[in-house]
Amino acid sequence: MRVYTTSADHIQQVSQLLLNGEVVAIPTETVYGLAADALNSVAVQKIYEIKGRPAHNPLIIHVRSSESAERFVHLNPSAHKLIHAFWPGPLTLVLPKKDCIPEIVTAGLSTVGIRCPRHPAMHAILEQIDRPLAAPSANPSNYISPTRIEHVTQHLEGRLKYAIDGGPCEAGLESTIIDLSEENCPKLLRPGPINKADIESVLGSTLFDPKKDAEGTCSDSDIVTSPGQLKVHYSPHTPITLLKQHESFPQLKADQRIATIHFTSKRKNESEENPSVSSFTLTSCEDPKEAANNLYELLQRIDAEGFEMITVDPIPNGPEWAAIRDRLNRAAS
C-alpha cells in the first residue's frame, strides 16, 4: 500500500488518483474513510468490493461546502439551519438526492447522506477535485472503524492501493446522522459527536428516534437508509459482553484470558486482583469525549492481543453517552 502524507504535493497526487477512479483511504475528523469519486459508479463499486460491504448498505457523500451540497441534494429549511450551525463537522444529513448521484451510492434509495468534513486533508482534496466523495469507514465491513493509519494498513493491506496518513482522528467516532427527508419529522438515525440536545436546540423541535418512539407519527421501516443502522456493526473479532449494574465477571475456564473495559480508573484497580483479567480504562473520570476518542483504538489493540472475551462495565447513564452506548451495543450483538 502506498501511504501519502498531507503535504500539498501529496494532496495534489491523491486528488488526481481520485479523479482517475481510484480508491484512497483518507483521514477525517471522525474516522478514516475509504474515498472514491461519488459520481463515478465504477469507482464506488470498488469501495464495496474492498470492504466486502453489502449492496443494500448506502454510503455517505462528502462535500466541500454548503453551496456545493445544493448540487447534489435538495436542501430544506431544517437542513439550512443545521448546516449553518454544525458544518464543517461530524454531522450527516439524509436528504432527497438529485439525479446526478448514482444509485449504487444510495443502494437504490431516493435519499442520500451528505456531510462536509472539517479535517484539513479531506477538505483540501474536496476543494481540489470539486466533486463529492463517497467515503465509508476504511475497514472490512462490520469491523472496528479505523482511527489511525496503522488500522487501515493492518486490515486492508492487499485490498487497497493508496492511503493518506493524517495522524489520529480527532473525534474517534462516526458522525451523527439526522434524517431530514421528512422535514416535519426529523429522525436521529445514529448518535455521534454532535449530541441530540444541541441539534434539537437549533431545529427548535424534537428528534424522533425510530427505534424507541414506537408511538411516534413518522413513517418507519426496516430499510437501511444510512450507514450505522445494521444491528451488528463496529465489532472486533473477540466476543464482547456488556455487563449490567452489579454484575460480576463471567465464570472463567482454566487459562482463559479476559479483557475488561472500565469507565473509571477506580474500577480498573478493583479488577486487577484477578490475574486472569487484563484491565483497560477508556477514560479516567467518565469523560464521554475522552471515551469516544479512545474507544476504537482500544478495541483494535485488545482484539490484536488474543483474548477469549471482552467485558465492558455498565455504560454511564445520560444522553452524552448515547454514541458510546450505540457503538458498544452493536459491537456486542
KOLBAZA-89583 format. One line per 4 residues: number of its first residue (from 0); their letters; for each residue x, y, z of N, C-alpha, C. Coordinates in steps of 0.05 Angstrom, whole numbers, m for minus. Each point is the difference from the previous one (the first is absolute). Layout:
NUM> a> X/Y/Z/X/Y/Z/X/Y/Z  ...
***
This chain:
0> mrvy> 17/m24/0/m17/24/0/18/25/0  m6/18/m18/15/26/m1/m13/19/20  15/9/20/m11/19/20/12/28/m5  m18/19/m5/7/27/m6/0/16/27
4> ttsa> 12/24/m1/m1/19/22/m22/20/m6  m3/20/17/m19/22/m5/13/24/m12  24/m3/m11/13/23/m14/m16/8/m24  4/25/m9/m15/11/m22/5/m17/m26
8> dhiq> 24/m9/m3/7/m16/m24/m15/m27/0  m1/m12/24/m13/m26/2/m31/3/m2  m10/22/11/m29/5/m3/m7/2/m29  16/14/m15/m5/2/m29/2/m27/m14
12> qvsq> 19/m17/7/2/m26/m12/m24/m17/7  m9/0/25/m23/m15/8/m25/10/m14  m3/26/m3/m23/11/m14/m1/m11/m29  23/m2/m13/0/m10/m27/m7/m30/m1
16> llln> 9/m15/20/m7/m28/2/m31/m3/2  m12/16/16/m29/m1/4/m15/7/m26  10/20/m14/m12/8/m25/4/m22/m22  20/m17/4/5/m22/m19/m15/m25/8
20> gevv> m17/2/20/m17/m23/8/12/m19/21  22/9/13/12/m17/21/m15/4/27  5/m18/18/m10/2/27/23/5/19  m3/19/19/21/8/18/m11/3/28
24> aipt> 14/m11/20/m7/4/28/9/27/8  m19/16/10/6/28/7/m10/6/28  16/14/16/m9/7/28/m22/21/0  m19/m3/18/m19/21/6/1/5/30
28> etvy> m15/20/9/0/5/29/m13/m22/16  m15/m18/m13/m14/m21/14/16/m26/m1  2/m13/m23/16/m24/m4/12/2/m28  18/m18/m7/11/m1/m27/m22/m10/m19
32> glaa> m2/13/m23/m20/m8/m20/12/m12/m24  m14/m18/m13/8/m13/m25/m13/15/m23  15/19/m12/m12/20/m17/2/m7/m30  m21/7/m15/0/m2/m29/m19/22/m10
36> daln> 4/7/m25/m17/20/m14/m29/m10/1  m17/14/13/m28/m9/4/m16/1/m26  10/14/m21/m14/2/m25/10/m21/m20  19/m16/9/12/m21/m17/m9/m28/11
40> svav> m20/m12/m13/m11/m25/10/20/m22/1  19/m1/m19/20/m21/0/19/3/24  7/25/6/17/5/24/m14/m7/26  m26/7/1/m16/m6/24/m2/m30/4
44> qkiy> m3/m15/m22/m2/m29/2/25/m12/13  23/13/m5/25/m10/12/m1/2/31  m13/21/10/m3/3/29/m14/m25/11  m23/m7/m12/m15/m24/10/17/m25/m1
48> eikg> 16/m3/m21/17/m24/m3/22/m1/20  14/23/4/22/1/19/m10/m6/29  m23/12/7/m10/m4/27/m15/m27/4  m10/m11/m22/m19/m23/3/m26/10/11
52> rpah> m8/24/m9/m24/13/11/m25/m10/m15  m22/m6/15/m24/m8/m13/m12/22/m17  m11/m7/m23/m9/20/m20/m24/16/10  m14/m10/21/m24/15/9/7/21/21
56> npli> 26/3/7/9/19/20/11/25/m14  m16/22/m1/8/24/m15/25/14/11  11/18/m15/24/15/7/m7/29/6  18/13/15/m2/29/4/18/14/m20
60> ihvr> m10/22/m11/18/16/m17/10/24/15  25/8/m6/13/22/13/4/23/m20  m6/24/9/2/24/m18/16/21/14  9/20/m16/18/20/10/m14/24/14
64> sses> m27/3/m5/m13/24/11/m31/m4/m2  m14/17/13/m29/m1/m2/m10/8/m28  15/18/m12/m7/8/m28/3/m24/m19  21/m16/3/3/m23/m18/m20/m21/7
68> aerf> m10/m2/24/m20/m20/8/m25/4/m17  m7/24/m6/m25/5/m16/1/m11/m28  24/m7/m9/2/m13/m27/m8/m29/1  m1/m12/24/m4/m29/2/m24/m9/16
72> vhln> m11/18/17/m24/m7/16/m19/24/m1  m25/m6/7/m20/21/4/0/9/29  9/24/5/1/10/27/m27/13/8  m7/m3/25/m24/12/11/8/19/23
76> psah> m19/16/11/7/19/21/14/m13/24  m8/m24/8/12/m14/23/30/m6/m6  4/m9/m25/28/m6/m8/17/25/1  m11/22/m10/16/25/0/7/8/29
80> klih> m18/m4/19/5/7/28/24/m17/11  m1/m26/m5/20/m18/11/27/4/m14  m1/5/m26/25/5/m15/13/25/11  m15/21/4/11/25/10/12/m3/28
84> afwp> m12/m18/16/9/m3/28/24/m19/2  1/m21/m17/18/m22/6/20/m7/m23  m3/11/m23/19/m6/m22/22/21/m2  24/m7/m7/10/m27/m3/1/m14/28
88> gplt> m5/m26/0/0/m14/25/m13/m27/m2  m1/m15/22/m9/m28/0/m30/m3/1  m14/12/m19/m29/m2/m2/m8/m8/m29  m14/m22/m2/m10/m10/m26/m30/5/m2
92> lvlp> m9/10/m22/m29/5/m4/m10/m18/m23  m21/m15/5/m12/m16/m21/m22/16/m13  3/5/m27/m18/18/m15/m6/m13/m27  m22/10/m13/m5/m10/m27/23/7/m19
96> kkdc> 9/m20/m15/23/4/m17/m9/11/m27  20/12/m14/m5/8/m28/10/m22/m19  m9/2/m24/4/m22/m19/29/m6/m6  18/19/5/28/m4/m6/14/m21/18
100> ipei> m12/m6/23/11/m20/18/m8/m28/m9  19/m17/m6/m6/m27/m10/m15/m17/21  m16/m18/m10/m15/m17/18/17/m18/17  24/m7/m10/18/m17/16/8/13/26
104> vtag> 2/27/0/7/14/25/m22/m2/20  m25/1/m8/m23/1/18/m14/m27/3  11/m21/m11/m12/m27/1/m28/1/m12  m4/17/m20/m25/2/m14/m21/18/13
108> lstv> 7/13/22/m19/18/14/m1/27/m13  m21/15/6/m3/27/m11/13/21/18  12/m9/22/14/18/18/29/m7/2  16/19/10/29/m5/5/9/15/24
112> girc> 19/m12/15/12/14/23/23/17/m11  1/25/11/20/19/m10/12/15/24  26/6/m1/12/16/20/25/15/m11  8/20/15/24/16/m7/20/m4/22
116> prhp> 21/m16/m5/20/m5/21/18/24/5  12/1/24/18/22/6/29/m8/2  7/m25/m4/28/m8/1/14/15/m23  23/12/5/13/16/m21/8/m16/m25
120> amha> 9/m25/3/8/m15/m24/m24/m7/m17  m22/m10/12/m24/m6/m15/m12/25/m13  0/22/15/m11/25/m10/17/10/m24  26/m2/2/17/9/m22/m4/m16/m25
124> ileq> m4/m26/3/m6/m17/m24/m27/7/m12  m20/4/16/m26/8/m10/1/26/m15  16/19/10/4/25/m14/13/m3/m27  19/m18/m1/15/m4/m25/m17/m14/m22
128> idrp> m14/m21/8/m14/m16/m20/m28/12/m7  m11/15/19/m27/13/m4/m21/m21/m8  2/m24/12/m19/m21/m4/m6/m13/27  m23/m12/4/m6/m13/25/16/m26/3
132> laap> 7/m7/24/13/m26/5/m18/m18/17  m5/m24/m10/m12/m20/17/22/m12/17  m5/m2/27/22/m8/17/m11/m13/26  m6/m26/m1/m6/m14/25/27/m5/15
136> sanp> m2/m11/24/25/m5/15/18/m20/m15  26/5/3/21/m15/m15/8/m25/15  m19/m19/1/4/m25/14/m17/m22/m13  5/m26/5/m18/m20/m10/m28/4/12
140> snyi> m20/m6/m15/m28/5/8/m6/m12/28  m12/16/17/m9/m8/27/22/m1/20  25/4/m8/22/m1/19/3/28/13  18/1/20/5/25/14/10/22/m19
144> sptr> m11/24/2/9/22/m18/28/8/7  16/9/m20/27/8/5/3/29/8  16/5/20/5/28/8/30/8/m3  16/m19/m10/28/5/m6/7/m14/m26
148> iehv> 21/9/m13/8/m12/m26/8/m29/5  11/m7/23/9/m27/5/m24/m19/m1  m24/9/8/m23/m17/m1/m8/m6/m29  3/20/m17/m6/m3/m29/19/m19/m13
152> tqhl> 26/4/4/20/m17/m13/m2/m29/10  m6/m3/26/m1/m27/11/m23/m17/m12  m23/13/m4/m24/m15/m8/m6/1/m30  12/19/m14/m6/2/m29/24/m5/m18
156> egrl> 23/m7/12/24/m7/m16/m7/m22/m19  7/4/m26/m7/m20/m20/m26/5/m14  m17/16/12/m26/7/m12/0/29/m11  15/17/14/0/29/m6/28/9/m9
160> kyai> 1/17/m21/26/9/m10/10/25/13  m18/19/8/9/26/8/m14/10/26  16/15/16/m11/12/25/16/25/6  m12/17/17/13/24/10/3/m3/31
164> dggp> 23/5/10/4/0/29/m4/29/10  m23/3/14/m7/27/11/1/0/30  13/m20/12/2/m2/29/m26/m10/12  m2/m1/27/m24/m10/13/m24/18/m5
168> ceag> m24/m12/m2/m24/15/m5/m9/14/26  m11/24/m3/m6/17/23/m24/m11/16  m22/m7/m13/m24/m8/15/1/m29/7  9/m17/m18/2/m29/6/m25/m16/m4
172> lest> m22/13/m6/m26/m13/m6/m12/12/m25  m16/m16/m14/m12/9/m24/m20/23/5  m7/14/m21/m17/23/2/m28/m6/11  m13/20/12/m28/m1/6/m16/1/m26
176> iidl> m21/m17/m2/m16/0/m25/m29/8/6  m10/20/m14/m27/10/3/m15/m3/m26  m22/m13/0/m17/m3/m25/m19/23/m1  4/17/m21/m18/23/m4/m17/m3/m26
180> seen> m2/m25/m9/m15/m4/m25/m30/6/4  m10/m3/25/m27/10/7/5/24/19  m1/24/m11/9/23/15/m16/4/26  m25/m7/1/m16/4/24/5/m22/21
184> cpkl> 18/m19/m6/5/m21/18/29/m9/m1  18/17/10/29/m7/0/6/m24/17  16/m19/m11/6/m25/15/29/m2/6  6/m10/24/27/m6/8/6/m29/m8
188> lrpg> 17/m3/m21/6/m27/m10/25/m11/13  19/17/8/24/m10/14/11/22/18  2/m5/26/13/20/17/30/2/m6  11/23/6/28/4/m6/11/24/15
192> pink> 22/12/m10/14/21/15/m18/25/5  m19/6/m17/m18/22/5/m25/m11/14  m7/9/23/m20/m13/16/m29/9/m7  m18/m16/8/m29/3/m7/m10/27/10
196> adie> 7/7/24/m11/25/12/9/25/m16  25/0/m9/9/23/m15/m14/2/m27  m5/m23/m12/m14/0/m26/m29/9/4  m13/m9/21/m28/8/5/m2/29/6
200> svlg> 21/11/14/0/29/6/1/16/m26  16/m8/m19/2/14/m25/m26/m2/m17  m11/m25/m1/m24/m4/m15/m25/12/13  0/2/26/m23/9/14/m22/m21/1
204> stlf> 7/m25/m3/m19/m22/0/14/m25/11  m16/m20/7/10/m25/11/8/m20/m22  22/m14/3/8/m20/m18/m15/m26/6  m10/m12/m21/m14/m26/2/20/m22/m1
208> dpkk> m1/m20/18/18/m23/m1/m16/m24/m9  4/m9/m25/m17/m22/m11/2/m26/17  22/m4/15/3/m24/15/m13/1/28  m6/24/9/m11/3/27/m28/10/1
212> daeg> m7/19/m18/m25/14/1/m22/m16/m16  m7/m23/11/m20/m17/m14/m26/14/m5  m6/20/17/m26/14/m3/3/25/m17  23/4/m12/4/24/m17/m17/m2/m25
216> tcsd> m2/23/m13/m17/2/m24/15/m1/m26  27/m1/1/16/0/m24/m2/m28/m13  4/0/m26/2/m26/m14/26/m14/8  m1/m26/1/24/m15/8/m1/m28/m14
220> sdiv> 24/m11/m5/1/m27/m12/27/m12/8  4/m25/m10/25/m13/6/21/5/m22  m6/18/m19/19/6/m21/23/16/11  24/m8/m7/24/15/8/2/25/m17
224> tspg> m3/23/13/1/26/m15/26/15/3  17/m10/18/26/13/3/19/m20/13  26/5/m1/19/m17/15/m6/0/30  10/m21/14/m2/m1/29/m26/m11/10
228> qlkv> m17/m11/m17/m26/m10/9/m1/m30/2  21/m14/m9/0/m29/2/3/m8/29  m14/m22/7/m1/m9/28/28/m7/10  15/m15/m17/27/m7/6/19/18/m15
232> hysp> 17/14/15/17/20/m13/22/8/20  22/11/m11/22/11/17/12/m22/18  0/m25/m9/6/m23/17/28/m10/m2  14/m5/22/25/m15/0/m5/m29/m5
236> htpi> 21/m15/m6/m3/m29/m3/m4/m13/27  10/12/21/m3/m11/27/m28/6/10  m15/m21/11/m27/5/9/m1/21/23  m20/17/0/m4/20/20/m25/m6/17
240> tllk> 3/3/26/m23/m2/19/m2/26/15  m24/12/m2/m5/25/15/m12/m8/28  15/8/20/m9/m7/28/m22/19/9  m19/m11/16/m21/16/12/9/10/27
244> qhes> m15/18/11/7/11/26/2/m22/20  22/1/16/6/m19/22/4/m29/m11  5/m3/m25/5/m27/m11/30/m5/1  9/m23/8/28/m7/2/9/m12/m26
248> fpql> 26/m6/m1/12/m12/m24/m12/m28/m5  m3/m8/m25/m8/m28/m5/19/m20/11  m10/m24/5/17/m22/11/21/m6/m21  26/0/8/21/m5/m19/9/m29/0
252> kadq> 7/m10/m23/12/m27/m3/29/2/6  13/m23/5/29/0/5/15/12/m23  19/17/6/17/14/m19/m15/19/m19  m25/6/6/m15/18/m17/8/29/6
256> riat> 6/16/m20/8/27/4/m23/19/m8  m6/19/17/m22/18/m5/10/29/2  m9/17/m18/6/29/2/m26/14/9  4/18/18/m24/15/10/5/30/m3
260> ihft> m21/14/m9/2/28/m5/m16/16/21  13/20/12/m11/15/22/m4/30/m9  m18/13/14/m4/29/m5/12/17/22  12/m12/20/14/15/20/25/m16/9
264> skrk> 21/13/8/24/m14/9/m5/m15/26  m19/8/16/m7/m14/25/m8/m28/m6  m17/m4/m19/m9/m27/m7/23/m17/m10  19/12/m15/23/m14/m10/16/m11/24
268> nese> 4/16/20/16/m9/23/m13/m24/14  m27/0/1/m15/m22/13/4/m26/m15  m1/1/m27/1/m24/m16/28/m12/m2  20/16/6/27/m10/m2/7/m22/20
272> enps> m19/m5/19/4/m21/19/m2/m28/m13  m13/m1/m23/m3/m26/m14/22/m3/m21  18/m19/3/23/m2/m18/m8/m8/m29  m24/m11/m4/m9/m8/m27/m12/23/m15
276> vssf> m4/23/14/m13/23/m13/20/22/m5  0/9/m25/16/24/m7/m18/24/m2  6/21/14/m18/23/2/9/23/m18  m20/13/m12/5/23/m17/m20/22/7
280> tlts> 10/25/0/m17/22/8/m5/18/m25  m25/5/m7/m7/18/m22/4/29/8  m7/6/25/2/27/9/4/m1/30  18/17/11/6/m1/28/m22/10/18
284> cedp> m18/18/m11/m20/13/16/m27/2/m14  m8/m21/m14/m26/0/m13/m4/24/m19  20/7/m16/m3/21/m19/m8/m12/m27  m25/6/m9/m10/m13/m25/17/7/m25
288> keaa> 11/24/m2/16/7/m23/26/m15/0  12/m3/24/25/m15/1/m5/m30/m6  m23/m10/10/m7/m28/m6/m5/m4/m29  m13/18/m14/m5/m3/m28/26/1/m16
292> nnly> 18/17/8/25/3/m14/17/m25/3  m3/m15/22/17/m23/6/m13/m27/m8  m26/0/m5/m15/m26/m2/11/m18/m22  1/9/m24/7/m18/m22/30/m8/1
296> ellq> 17/19/8/28/m7/2/4/m21/21  m14/2/23/2/m20/21/m11/m27/m9  m23/0/m14/m11/m26/m10/19/m12/m20  13/16/m17/19/m11/m20/23/m13/15
300> rida> 10/13/21/24/m10/15/m8/m26/14  m22/0/14/m9/m24/14/m4/m24/m19  m12/6/m23/m7/m21/m19/26/m13/m11  22/15/m1/25/m11/m10/15/m16/20
304> egfe> m9/0/26/16/m13/21/m10/m28/7  m19/m11/m14/m8/m28/3/m16/m7/25  m16/19/9/m18/m7/23/m23/m17/m9  m11/m16/18/m23/m16/m6/m26/15/2
308> mitv> 0/22/15/m25/15/5/7/28/8  m18/19/m7/2/27/10/m26/6/16  3/9/24/m23/10/15/2/30/3  m23/12/1/m1/30/3/m18/7/24
312> dpip> 11/17/17/m15/9/23/m26/13/m9  m20/2/18/m25/15/m7/7/28/m10  m12/6/m23/6/27/m12/m14/21/16  13/22/7/m13/21/16/m26/10/m13
316> ngpe> m18/8/17/m26/11/m10/4/28/m11  m20/9/m14/0/28/m10/2/1/m30  m13/21/m12/0/2/m29/28/4/m12  19/11/16/26/4/m11/15/m26/m6
320> waai> m11/m22/10/12/m27/m5/m14/m15/m21  m19/13/m14/m17/m14/m20/17/m13/m22  20/14/m10/16/m10/m23/17/m24/9  12/1/24/15/m22/11/m19/m24/4
324> rdrl> m23/5/11/m20/m22/4/m8/m13/m26  m4/16/m20/m8/m10/m26/21/m18/m12  26/9/0/21/m15/m12/5/m26/15  0/1/27/6/m25/15/m23/m20/m2
328> nraa> m25/10/m1/m22/m19/m3/1/m14/m27  8/14/m21/2/m13/m26/24/m18/m1  22/8/12/24/m17/1/m5/m26/15  m18/1/20/m5/m24/16/m23/m17/m11
332> s> m14/9/m21/m23/m15/m11/9/m26/m13
***
